Structure formats: C-alpha cells, structure tokens
Amino acid sequence: MISANSFLESARARGFGFYAGVPCSFLTPLINRVIDDPETTYVGATSEGEAVAIASGAWLAGREAVVMCQNSGLGNAVNPLTSLNWPFRIPILLIATWRGQPGIEDEPQHALMGRATQRLLDGMEVPHRPFPRADDEIGPALEAVSATMSESGLPFALIMEKDSVAPEALATPAPAPRPRGTALDRRAGGAPVTRFAALERVLETVPDAAVLIATTGKCGRELFTIADRAQHLYQVGSMGCASAMGLGVALNVARPVVVLDGDGAALMKLGNMATIGGQAPGNLIHVLLDNGVHDSTGGQATVSANVDFPGVAVACGYASVVACDDLAGLGGALAHALAAPGPHLVHMRVAPGSIANLGRPTIPPAKVARRFRGFLTGV
C-alpha cells in the first residue's frame, strides 16, 4: 500500500498535474488528495467519456493529464478513447480500478467487467500495467507510462487493485452555488440561415487569438472549407465530446475558447453542460448550432424541438445565455460573450442541410491536434 501523496509527487515530477474523473471507492484516497492538493487540478466529470475528453483538451493546452475511473466506466470511455485519442494521437494516463477482480469478492455488477478489463484495454490498443502498490514501484511504473506515451502518442492505463492506496480524508468543502446567469432572447423569428453562413459570421466576429473546436460531422467539415487555420480543431469522431474538450482547453489557457456544437452532439452528452457550469471557465463560449436533425446521416430528427437549451444552460450555471436565429443576433451574442466573463451559451437556430459537394478535412487528425497544441503552447 502506498500513500496518495507519494504517487502524486512522483507523477507531478513527470509533469502530471491535471486530473479528471468519476469516483470509485478504490480511488477515494487518490481523488481526495488530488482535490486537496493546491498544485493539482481536479475536474469531476458526469461520465468517464466526458473525463477523457476534458483531459484530452487539457493535453491540447499543454498539460499532462490523468483520468481516474472505475473499470466499469471504461465502457463509457470506449468512444473517445477509440475515436478521439486514437486518431488524434492524444496521450493521457488512465487509472482504472479493478472491481470484480477474479478471486476477490465484489458486487455482482462488477463480475463480468472484472474478467474483461485487460481484454477491453487490449482491444482498444491501450497498453496497461498494474498500479503501484509499494513506494519502490511508483517511479518505474510512471517511467514506463511516460516513455510509452511519448513514443506512441496514445493513452496508457494503470489498473488499481483494492487497497492499493492508504486512506485519505477529504478536507476541501464543496463549492457554494453561484447566482443564476442572465438569459437574453434575441430571436427575430425569420427564416433560419444556413450553418455555413453562421460559421462565416463566427469567424468574422471572434478574434484571431481565439481557438475554435468544431463538433464532428458537417460542422467541422464546413469550418475547414471556410478557413483552415492552426487554431481550429475539427473533430472527426467522439460525438458529444467537443464541449468537454473545450472545457479542458479553457481551464488551461487565457485566450477565448469557442466550441461549435450541434444539437445532436449536445444531447448525447448533456452532462457536459453541468460540468462547464460547475467549473465556470470565464473564457469559454459554447455556440450551439441547432438545426433539429442529424445532418451528416440523412437528416433524421433529433429531439431538440422539445429541449430548452438556454434554460438548461442557465440551470447548469452558465454566466449568460443568448438565444438567436439570425446573423445579426449571432454577431451581437458573440460580441456580448467576448466582453464579459463566461461561460456563455449562444443558442443559434439554423436551417438543416449543407453546401453541395462538401469536402472533408484533408489534414490528418494527429497533425491537426499537434498544430493546435503548438498554437496554444508556442512549441
């Protein structure tokens, strides 16, 4: 058994200082120590997949990041690990507990994943080794993690058995709730504009210092068609993860971070909005381009017509929300968001459909990720 502080000090010496995760009783001492440690950052996520996306955003901003979760939560993380971290070559350290370890009594819901944990990681091409249980194992384990991730550009997992870390009490109190944000309705009621025109207005309005993260599908493809720049990241998978990635970036840079989201993607991981509101990054602008359909797959309807996204954002703790449906309203909403601390939601109704013969980004995802990171870090 090791102390949480012994692991954190050794990890910090190797650059790991940003943590995201979802609790597990095996992880309690480590999570408590991370929360109490003023030299580390911890973001509690609503799902393990969200935690992976947040940590990936932190890596894009120049941090070495860790995700902590129960092994059953690896099921929630499969999508970003395989369609975000793998194609973009984003390395993060996973610390996954081994609930249901064969031969050790546990709850019935852990039995199958306990037998499958290592096979699941193997199937995702995530190398792994046991989490250290003695002080003299910490350094070699982290050296292997750092060396492997540096060579592969991919995640690495440490699998934590029960009672690996000595108990650690939590001293930091829960944060107090903040006052509700403001909501403005600037809808004109006319015919909706195209997403392409809305993206053009976004680029005309935000400063060059801002970074833009476009959700998967036609949103990113249209952004690439309008202008390809180092400060753009086009998601090609990991649907629903754009806002969580944006949060991970925004918590680690001072410049404006603009997330270009869609209604289907936002609905897929609606919990992201709660985490954004809870973390309250003042530089995050969440632009939700809502056309009511899954545009990339044939125009099937989402349920967004019945969802009050502005109301959800206010309830989640966003500092301001603007609802709009024309280019003038969009430009004004962005100007408002750029002038005041956020996070902000700009909910923009747009028309379904896209331009004819729409292409795709021609730059490999791994290169997109590294030039984006270079734009943020200067290296």
Secondary structure as the mmCIF struct_conf table of DSSP 4:
data_model
#
loop_
_struct_conf.conf_type_id
_struct_conf.id
_struct_conf.beg_label_comp_id
_struct_conf.beg_label_asym_id
_struct_conf.beg_label_seq_id
_struct_conf.end_label_comp_id
_struct_conf.end_label_asym_id
_struct_conf.end_label_seq_id
STRN STRN1 ILE A 2 ILE A 2
HELX_RH_AL_P HELX_RH_AL_P1 ALA A 4 ALA A 13
TURN_TY1_P TURN_TY1_P1 ARG A 14 GLY A 15
STRN STRN2 PHE A 16 GLY A 21
HELX_RH_3T_P HELX_RH_3T_P1 SER A 25 LEU A 27
HELX_RH_AL_P HELX_RH_AL_P2 THR A 28 ASP A 36
TURN_TY1_P TURN_TY1_P2 PRO A 38 GLU A 39
BEND BEND1 THR A 40 THR A 40
STRN STRN3 THR A 41 GLY A 44
BEND BEND2 THR A 46 SER A 47
HELX_RH_AL_P HELX_RH_AL_P3 GLU A 48 LEU A 60
TURN_TY1_P TURN_TY1_P3 ALA A 61 GLY A 62
STRN STRN4 GLU A 64 CYS A 69
HELX_RH_3T_P HELX_RH_3T_P2 ASN A 71 GLY A 73
HELX_RH_AL_P HELX_RH_AL_P4 LEU A 74 PRO A 80
HELX_RH_PI_P HELX_RH_PI_P1 LEU A 81 ASN A 85
HELX_RH_AL_P HELX_RH_AL_P5 TRP A 86 PHE A 88
TURN_TY1_P TURN_TY1_P4 ARG A 89 ARG A 89
STRN STRN5 LEU A 93 THR A 97
TURN_TY1_P TURN_TY1_P5 ARG A 99 GLY A 100
TURN_TY1_P TURN_TY1_P6 PRO A 102 GLY A 103
BEND BEND3 ILE A 104 ILE A 104
HELX_RH_3T_P HELX_RH_3T_P3 PRO A 108 HIS A 110
HELX_RH_AL_P HELX_RH_AL_P6 ALA A 111 GLY A 123
TURN_TY1_P TURN_TY1_P7 MET A 124 GLU A 125
STRN STRN6 HIS A 128 PRO A 130
HELX_LH_PP_P HELX_LH_PP_P1 PHE A 131 PRO A 132
BEND BEND4 ALA A 134 ALA A 134
HELX_RH_AL_P HELX_RH_AL_P7 ASP A 135 SER A 152
BEND BEND5 LEU A 154 LEU A 154
STRN STRN7 PHE A 156 MET A 160
HELX_LH_PP_P HELX_LH_PP_P2 GLU A 161 GLU A 161
TURN_TY1_P TURN_TY1_P8 LYS A 162 ASP A 163
STRN STRN8 VAL A 165 VAL A 165
BEND BEND6 THR A 172 THR A 172
HELX_LH_PP_P HELX_LH_PP_P3 PRO A 173 ARG A 180
STRN STRN9 THR A 182 ARG A 186
BEND BEND7 GLY A 190 GLY A 190
HELX_LH_PP_P HELX_LH_PP_P4 ALA A 191 PRO A 192
STRN STRN10 VAL A 193 THR A 194
HELX_RH_AL_P HELX_RH_AL_P8 ARG A 195 THR A 205
BEND BEND8 VAL A 206 VAL A 206
TURN_TY1_P TURN_TY1_P9 ASP A 208 ALA A 209
STRN STRN11 VAL A 211 ALA A 214
HELX_LH_PP_P HELX_LH_PP_P5 THR A 215 THR A 215
TURN_TY1_P TURN_TY1_P10 THR A 216 GLY A 217
HELX_RH_AL_P HELX_RH_AL_P9 LYS A 218 ILE A 226
TURN_TY1_P TURN_TY1_P11 ALA A 230 GLN A 231
STRN STRN12 HIS A 232 TYR A 234
BEND BEND9 GLY A 237 GLY A 237
TURN_TY1_P TURN_TY1_P12 MET A 239 GLY A 240
HELX_RH_AL_P HELX_RH_AL_P10 ALA A 242 ALA A 250
TURN_TY1_P TURN_TY1_P13 LEU A 251 ASN A 252
BEND BEND10 ALA A 254 ARG A 255
STRN STRN13 VAL A 257 GLY A 262
HELX_RH_AL_P HELX_RH_AL_P11 ASP A 263 MET A 268
TURN_TY1_P TURN_TY1_P14 LYS A 269 LEU A 270
HELX_RH_AL_P HELX_RH_AL_P12 GLY A 271 GLN A 279
TURN_TY1_P TURN_TY1_P15 GLY A 282 ASN A 283
STRN STRN14 LEU A 284 ASP A 290
BEND BEND11 GLY A 292 GLY A 292
STRN STRN15 VAL A 293 HIS A 294
HELX_RH_3T_P HELX_RH_3T_P4 ASP A 295 THR A 297
TURN_TY1_P TURN_TY1_P16 GLY A 298 GLY A 298
STRN STRN16 GLN A 300 ALA A 301
BEND BEND12 VAL A 303 VAL A 303
HELX_RH_3T_P HELX_RH_3T_P5 SER A 304 ASN A 306
HELX_RH_AL_P HELX_RH_AL_P13 PHE A 309 CYS A 316
TURN_TY1_P TURN_TY1_P17 GLY A 317 GLY A 317
BEND BEND13 ALA A 319 ALA A 319
STRN STRN17 SER A 320 CYS A 324
BEND BEND14 ASP A 326 ASP A 326
HELX_RH_AL_P HELX_RH_AL_P14 LEU A 327 ALA A 339
BEND BEND15 ALA A 340 ALA A 340
BEND BEND16 GLY A 342 GLY A 342
STRN STRN18 HIS A 344 ALA A 351
BEND BEND17 PRO A 352 PRO A 352
TURN_TY1_P TURN_TY1_P18 ALA A 356 ASN A 357
BEND BEND18 ILE A 363 ILE A 363
HELX_RH_AL_P HELX_RH_AL_P15 PRO A 365 THR A 377
#
